[in-house]
Amino acid sequence: MEITYTKQGGYLLPNLTLKETKKRNINKYGRMRLAYLKEYIFI
């Protein structure tokens, strides 16, 4: 695996991407966590 880098302001940052993934159903506790994050973290 080869990682390429981009120079920005004197720093070398890795060029990283995420693979496409399937959307999955979340269970009761996943929905509760998502609701919490939306209410308290992602205002």
N, CA, C and O atoms as a Tripos MOL2 file, in Angstrom:
@<TRIPOS>MOLECULE
protein
  172   171    43     0     0
PROTEIN
NO_CHARGES

@<TRIPOS>ATOM
      1 N           0.8340   -1.1650    0.0000 N.3       1 MET1
      2 CA          0.0000    0.0000    0.0000 C.3       1 MET1
      3 C           0.8880    1.2410    0.0000 C.2       1 MET1
      4 O           1.7660    1.3830    0.8510 O.2       1 MET1
      5 N           0.6640    2.1130   -0.9310 N.am      2 GLU2
      6 CA          1.4660    3.3170   -1.0440 C.3       2 GLU2
      7 C           0.6170    4.5260   -0.6580 C.2       2 GLU2
      8 O          -0.4990    4.6970   -1.1470 O.2       2 GLU2
      9 N           1.1590    5.3550    0.2220 N.am      3 ILE3
     10 CA          0.4440    6.5590    0.6460 C.3       3 ILE3
     11 C           1.1220    7.7590    0.0040 C.2       3 ILE3
     12 O           2.3420    7.9110    0.0600 O.2       3 ILE3
     13 N           0.3000    8.6120   -0.6100 N.am      4 THR4
     14 CA          0.8340    9.8370   -1.1890 C.3       4 THR4
     15 C           0.5200   10.9980   -0.2560 C.2       4 THR4
     16 O          -0.4170   10.9430    0.5410 O.2       4 THR4
     17 N           1.3220   12.0450   -0.3730 N.am      5 TYR5
     18 CA          1.1970   13.1850    0.5160 C.3       5 TYR5
     19 C           1.0640   14.4780   -0.2770 C.2       5 TYR5
     20 O           1.5320   14.5840   -1.4110 O.2       5 TYR5
     21 N           0.4130   15.4590    0.3460 N.am      6 THR6
     22 CA          0.2890   16.7950   -0.2130 C.3       6 THR6
     23 C           0.8990   17.7630    0.7840 C.2       6 THR6
     24 O           0.6270   17.6780    1.9820 O.2       6 THR6
     25 N           1.7210   18.6830    0.2980 N.am      7 LYS7
     26 CA          2.3550   19.6580    1.1760 C.3       7 LYS7
     27 C           1.4520   20.8710    1.3230 C.2       7 LYS7
     28 O           1.0380   21.4720    0.3310 O.2       7 LYS7
     29 N           1.1470   21.2280    2.5670 N.am      8 GLN8
     30 CA          0.3210   22.3950    2.8560 C.3       8 GLN8
     31 C           0.9330   23.1520    4.0230 C.2       8 GLN8
     32 O           0.9630   22.6660    5.1530 O.2       8 GLN8
     33 N           1.4180   24.3430    3.7290 N.am      9 GLY9
     34 CA          1.9730   25.1900    4.7790 C.3       9 GLY9
     35 C           3.1340   24.5680    5.5350 C.2       9 GLY9
     36 O           3.2140   24.7220    6.7530 O.2       9 GLY9
     37 N           4.0160   23.8860    4.8700 N.am     10 GLY10
     38 CA          5.1630   23.2890    5.5260 C.3      10 GLY10
     39 C           4.9040   21.9120    6.1290 C.2      10 GLY10
     40 O           5.8150   21.3000    6.6870 O.2      10 GLY10
     41 N           3.6700   21.4170    6.0210 N.am     11 TYR11
     42 CA          3.3280   20.0970    6.5500 C.3      11 TYR11
     43 C           3.0060   19.1620    5.3990 C.2      11 TYR11
     44 O           2.4380   19.5780    4.3900 O.2      11 TYR11
     45 N           3.3700   17.9040    5.5530 N.am     12 LEU12
     46 CA          2.9810   16.8770    4.5970 C.3      12 LEU12
     47 C           1.7710   16.1520    5.1580 C.2      12 LEU12
     48 O           1.8570   15.5070    6.2030 O.2      12 LEU12
     49 N           0.6410   16.2570    4.4650 N.am     13 LEU13
     50 CA         -0.5940   15.6130    4.8910 C.3      13 LEU13
     51 C          -0.8980   14.4330    3.9780 C.2      13 LEU13
     52 O          -0.8040   14.5600    2.7580 O.2      13 LEU13
     53 N          -1.2650   13.2740    4.5560 N.am     14 PRO14
     54 CA         -1.5700   12.1100    3.7190 C.3      14 PRO14
     55 C          -2.8770   12.3110    2.9570 C.2      14 PRO14
     56 O          -3.8240   12.9000    3.4770 O.2      14 PRO14
     57 N          -2.9190   11.8190    1.7250 N.am     15 ASN15
     58 CA         -4.1340   11.8500    0.9130 C.3      15 ASN15
     59 C          -4.9170   10.5760    1.2220 C.2      15 ASN15
     60 O          -4.6310    9.5130    0.6700 O.2      15 ASN15
     61 N          -5.9010   10.6890    2.1030 N.am     16 LEU16
     62 CA         -6.6820    9.5380    2.5400 C.3      16 LEU16
     63 C          -8.1170    9.6630    2.0680 C.2      16 LEU16
     64 O          -8.6810   10.7570    2.0630 O.2      16 LEU16
     65 N          -8.7060    8.5480    1.6720 N.am     17 THR17
     66 CA        -10.1130    8.5180    1.2780 C.3      17 THR17
     67 C         -10.7630    7.2990    1.9320 C.2      17 THR17
     68 O         -10.0880    6.3280    2.2750 O.2      17 THR17
     69 N         -12.0710    7.3660    2.0940 N.am     18 LEU18
     70 CA        -12.8240    6.2480    2.6540 C.3      18 LEU18
     71 C         -13.5250    5.5010    1.5420 C.2      18 LEU18
     72 O         -13.9570    6.0940    0.5540 O.2      18 LEU18
     73 N         -13.6360    4.1870    1.7100 N.am     19 LYS19
     74 CA        -14.3580    3.3690    0.7480 C.3      19 LYS19
     75 C         -15.8550    3.5760    0.9260 C.2      19 LYS19
     76 O         -16.3220    3.8970    2.0190 O.2      19 LYS19
     77 N         -16.6000    3.3890   -0.1540 N.am     20 GLU20
     78 CA        -18.0540    3.4370   -0.0690 C.3      20 GLU20
     79 C         -18.5280    2.2260    0.7320 C.2      20 GLU20
     80 O         -18.0540    1.1100    0.5180 O.2      20 GLU20
     81 N         -19.4490    2.4460    1.6410 N.am     21 THR21
     82 CA        -19.9840    1.3470    2.4380 C.3      21 THR21
     83 C         -21.4990    1.3170    2.3180 C.2      21 THR21
     84 O         -22.1370    2.3140    1.9760 O.2      21 THR21
     85 N         -22.0510    0.1630    2.6050 N.am     22 LYS22
     86 CA        -23.4990    0.0290    2.5870 C.3      22 LYS22
     87 C         -24.0800    0.7370    3.8020 C.2      22 LYS22
     88 O         -23.4630    0.7790    4.8670 O.2      22 LYS22
     89 N         -25.2620    1.2880    3.6310 N.am     23 LYS23
     90 CA        -25.9520    1.8550    4.7780 C.3      23 LYS23
     91 C         -26.6050    0.7050    5.5260 C.2      23 LYS23
     92 O         -27.2020   -0.1870    4.9240 O.2      23 LYS23
     93 N         -26.4850    0.7380    6.8210 N.am     24 ARG24
     94 CA        -27.0350   -0.3250    7.6520 C.3      24 ARG24
     95 C         -28.0680    0.2630    8.5940 C.2      24 ARG24
     96 O         -28.0140    1.4440    8.9360 O.2      24 ARG24
     97 N         -28.9910   -0.5550    9.0020 N.am     25 ASN25
     98 CA        -29.9680   -0.1380    9.9940 C.3      25 ASN25
     99 C         -29.2910   -0.1040   11.3520 C.2      25 ASN25
    100 O         -28.4560   -0.9530   11.6660 O.2      25 ASN25
    101 N         -29.6640    0.8970   12.1610 N.am     26 ILE26
    102 CA        -29.1050    0.9470   13.5020 C.3      26 ILE26
    103 C         -30.1800    0.5180   14.4980 C.2      26 ILE26
    104 O         -31.3750    0.7070   14.2750 O.2      26 ILE26
    105 N         -29.7190   -0.0610   15.5910 N.am     27 ASN27
    106 CA        -30.6620   -0.5770   16.5810 C.3      27 ASN27
    107 C         -31.1190    0.5320   17.5260 C.2      27 ASN27
    108 O         -30.7950    1.7030   17.3250 O.2      27 ASN27
    109 N         -31.8530    0.1660   18.5300 N.am     28 LYS28
    110 CA        -32.4210    1.1190   19.4860 C.3      28 LYS28
    111 C         -31.3360    1.9820   20.1200 C.2      28 LYS28
    112 O         -31.5000    3.1970   20.2190 O.2      28 LYS28
    113 N         -30.2390    1.3810   20.5460 N.am     29 TYR29
    114 CA        -29.1950    2.1220   21.2400 C.3      29 TYR29
    115 C         -28.4150    3.0080   20.2770 C.2      29 TYR29
    116 O         -27.9210    4.0650   20.6700 O.2      29 TYR29
    117 N         -28.3020    2.5970   19.0450 N.am     30 GLY30
    118 CA        -27.6820    3.4420   18.0350 C.3      30 GLY30
    119 C         -28.5130    4.6820   17.7630 C.2      30 GLY30
    120 O         -27.9690    5.7750   17.6070 O.2      30 GLY30
    121 N         -29.8360    4.5190   17.7060 N.am     31 ARG31
    122 CA        -30.7300    5.6700   17.5000 C.3      31 ARG31
    123 C         -30.6920    6.6070   18.7000 C.2      31 ARG31
    124 O         -30.7390    7.8270   18.5420 O.2      31 ARG31
    125 N         -30.6060    6.0310   19.9120 N.am     32 MET32
    126 CA        -30.5110    6.8590   21.1160 C.3      32 MET32
    127 C         -29.2120    7.6620   21.1120 C.2      32 MET32
    128 O         -29.2100    8.8400   21.4690 O.2      32 MET32
    129 N         -28.1260    7.0390   20.7160 N.am     33 ARG33
    130 CA        -26.8280    7.7320   20.6530 C.3      33 ARG33
    131 C         -26.8640    8.8360   19.6040 C.2      33 ARG33
    132 O         -26.3690    9.9360   19.8470 O.2      33 ARG33
    133 N         -27.4360    8.5570   18.4550 N.am     34 LEU34
    134 CA        -27.5410    9.5520   17.3960 C.3      34 LEU34
    135 C         -28.3640   10.7520   17.8550 C.2      34 LEU34
    136 O         -27.9970   11.8960   17.5860 O.2      34 LEU34
    137 N         -29.4750   10.4970   18.5460 N.am     35 ALA35
    138 CA        -30.3090   11.5810   19.0620 C.3      35 ALA35
    139 C         -29.5220   12.4230   20.0710 C.2      35 ALA35
    140 O         -29.6220   13.6500   20.0660 O.2      35 ALA35
    141 N         -28.7530   11.7770   20.9210 N.am     36 TYR36
    142 CA        -27.9300   12.4950   21.9100 C.3      36 TYR36
    143 C         -26.9070   13.3790   21.2080 C.2      36 TYR36
    144 O         -26.7620   14.5530   21.5490 O.2      36 TYR36
    145 N         -26.1990   12.8210   20.2300 N.am     37 LEU37
    146 CA        -25.1880   13.5930   19.5160 C.3      37 LEU37
    147 C         -25.8040   14.7940   18.8080 C.2      37 LEU37
    148 O         -25.2360   15.8850   18.8210 O.2      37 LEU37
    149 N         -26.9620   14.5940   18.1910 N.am     38 LYS38
    150 CA        -27.6190   15.7040   17.5030 C.3      38 LYS38
    151 C         -28.0330   16.7960   18.4760 C.2      38 LYS38
    152 O         -27.9500   17.9810   18.1550 O.2      38 LYS38
    153 N         -28.4840   16.3970   19.6760 N.am     39 GLU39
    154 CA        -28.9850   17.3780   20.6360 C.3      39 GLU39
    155 C         -27.8770   18.1120   21.3720 C.2      39 GLU39
    156 O         -27.9690   19.3240   21.5680 O.2      39 GLU39
    157 N         -26.8230   17.4000   21.7860 N.am     40 TYR40
    158 CA        -25.8330   17.9920   22.6640 C.3      40 TYR40
    159 C         -24.4950   18.3080   22.0120 C.2      40 TYR40
    160 O         -23.7760   19.1800   22.4990 O.2      40 TYR40
    161 N         -24.1470   17.6440   20.9550 N.am     41 ILE41
    162 CA        -22.8390   17.8450   20.3550 C.3      41 ILE41
    163 C         -22.9270   18.6670   19.0640 C.2      41 ILE41
    164 O         -22.2140   19.6590   18.9150 O.2      41 ILE41
    165 N         -23.7680   18.2730   18.1630 N.am     42 PHE42
    166 CA        -23.8680   18.9140   16.8510 C.3      42 PHE42
    167 C         -24.9790   19.9570   16.8430 C.2      42 PHE42
    168 O         -25.9650   19.8190   16.1200 O.2      42 PHE42
    169 N         -24.8140   20.9830   17.6390 N.am     43 ILE43
    170 CA        -25.8660   22.0030   17.7670 C.3      43 ILE43
    171 C         -26.0090   22.7940   16.4920 C.2      43 ILE43
    172 O         -26.8440   23.6950   16.4140 O.2      43 ILE43
@<TRIPOS>BOND
     1     1     2 1
     2     2     3 1
     3     3     4 2
     4     3     5 am
     5     5     6 1
     6     6     7 1
     7     7     8 2
     8     7     9 am
     9     9    10 1
    10    10    11 1
    11    11    12 2
    12    11    13 am
    13    13    14 1
    14    14    15 1
    15    15    16 2
    16    15    17 am
    17    17    18 1
    18    18    19 1
    19    19    20 2
    20    19    21 am
    21    21    22 1
    22    22    23 1
    23    23    24 2
    24    23    25 am
    25    25    26 1
    26    26    27 1
    27    27    28 2
    28    27    29 am
    29    29    30 1
    30    30    31 1
    31    31    32 2
    32    31    33 am
    33    33    34 1
    34    34    35 1
    35    35    36 2
    36    35    37 am
    37    37    38 1
    38    38    39 1
    39    39    40 2
    40    39    41 am
    41    41    42 1
    42    42    43 1
    43    43    44 2
    44    43    45 am
    45    45    46 1
    46    46    47 1
    47    47    48 2
    48    47    49 am
    49    49    50 1
    50    50    51 1
    51    51    52 2
    52    51    53 am
    53    53    54 1
    54    54    55 1
    55    55    56 2
    56    55    57 am
    57    57    58 1
    58    58    59 1
    59    59    60 2
    60    59    61 am
    61    61    62 1
    62    62    63 1
    63    63    64 2
    64    63    65 am
    65    65    66 1
    66    66    67 1
    67    67    68 2
    68    67    69 am
    69    69    70 1
    70    70    71 1
    71    71    72 2
    72    71    73 am
    73    73    74 1
    74    74    75 1
    75    75    76 2
    76    75    77 am
    77    77    78 1
    78    78    79 1
    79    79    80 2
    80    79    81 am
    81    81    82 1
    82    82    83 1
    83    83    84 2
    84    83    85 am
    85    85    86 1
    86    86    87 1
    87    87    88 2
    88    87    89 am
    89    89    90 1
    90    90    91 1
    91    91    92 2
    92    91    93 am
    93    93    94 1
    94    94    95 1
    95    95    96 2
    96    95    97 am
    97    97    98 1
    98    98    99 1
    99    99   100 2
   100    99   101 am
   101   101   102 1
   102   102   103 1
   103   103   104 2
   104   103   105 am
   105   105   106 1
   106   106   107 1
   107   107   108 2
   108   107   109 am
   109   109   110 1
   110   110   111 1
   111   111   112 2
   112   111   113 am
   113   113   114 1
   114   114   115 1
   115   115   116 2
   116   115   117 am
   117   117   118 1
   118   118   119 1
   119   119   120 2
   120   119   121 am
   121   121   122 1
   122   122   123 1
   123   123   124 2
   124   123   125 am
   125   125   126 1
   126   126   127 1
   127   127   128 2
   128   127   129 am
   129   129   130 1
   130   130   131 1
   131   131   132 2
   132   131   133 am
   133   133   134 1
   134   134   135 1
   135   135   136 2
   136   135   137 am
   137   137   138 1
   138   138   139 1
   139   139   140 2
   140   139   141 am
   141   141   142 1
   142   142   143 1
   143   143   144 2
   144   143   145 am
   145   145   146 1
   146   146   147 1
   147   147   148 2
   148   147   149 am
   149   149   150 1
   150   150   151 1
   151   151   152 2
   152   151   153 am
   153   153   154 1
   154   154   155 1
   155   155   156 2
   156   155   157 am
   157   157   158 1
   158   158   159 1
   159   159   160 2
   160   159   161 am
   161   161   162 1
   162   162   163 1
   163   163   164 2
   164   163   165 am
   165   165   166 1
   166   166   167 1
   167   167   168 2
   168   167   169 am
   169   169   170 1
   170   170   171 1
   171   171   172 2
@<TRIPOS>SUBSTRUCTURE
     1 MET1         2 RESIDUE 1 A MET
     2 GLU2         6 RESIDUE 1 A GLU
     3 ILE3        10 RESIDUE 1 A ILE
     4 THR4        14 RESIDUE 1 A THR
     5 TYR5        18 RESIDUE 1 A TYR
     6 THR6        22 RESIDUE 1 A THR
     7 LYS7        26 RESIDUE 1 A LYS
     8 GLN8        30 RESIDUE 1 A GLN
     9 GLY9        34 RESIDUE 1 A GLY
    10 GLY10       38 RESIDUE 1 A GLY
    11 TYR11       42 RESIDUE 1 A TYR
    12 LEU12       46 RESIDUE 1 A LEU
    13 LEU13       50 RESIDUE 1 A LEU
    14 PRO14       54 RESIDUE 1 A PRO
    15 ASN15       58 RESIDUE 1 A ASN
    16 LEU16       62 RESIDUE 1 A LEU
    17 THR17       66 RESIDUE 1 A THR
    18 LEU18       70 RESIDUE 1 A LEU
    19 LYS19       74 RESIDUE 1 A LYS
    20 GLU20       78 RESIDUE 1 A GLU
    21 THR21       82 RESIDUE 1 A THR
    22 LYS22       86 RESIDUE 1 A LYS
    23 LYS23       90 RESIDUE 1 A LYS
    24 ARG24       94 RESIDUE 1 A ARG
    25 ASN25       98 RESIDUE 1 A ASN
    26 ILE26      102 RESIDUE 1 A ILE
    27 ASN27      106 RESIDUE 1 A ASN
    28 LYS28      110 RESIDUE 1 A LYS
    29 TYR29      114 RESIDUE 1 A TYR
    30 GLY30      118 RESIDUE 1 A GLY
    31 ARG31      122 RESIDUE 1 A ARG
    32 MET32      126 RESIDUE 1 A MET
    33 ARG33      130 RESIDUE 1 A ARG
    34 LEU34      134 RESIDUE 1 A LEU
    35 ALA35      138 RESIDUE 1 A ALA
    36 TYR36      142 RESIDUE 1 A TYR
    37 LEU37      146 RESIDUE 1 A LEU
    38 LYS38      150 RESIDUE 1 A LYS
    39 GLU39      154 RESIDUE 1 A GLU
    40 TYR40      158 RESIDUE 1 A TYR
    41 ILE41      162 RESIDUE 1 A ILE
    42 PHE42      166 RESIDUE 1 A PHE
    43 ILE43      170 RESIDUE 1 A ILE
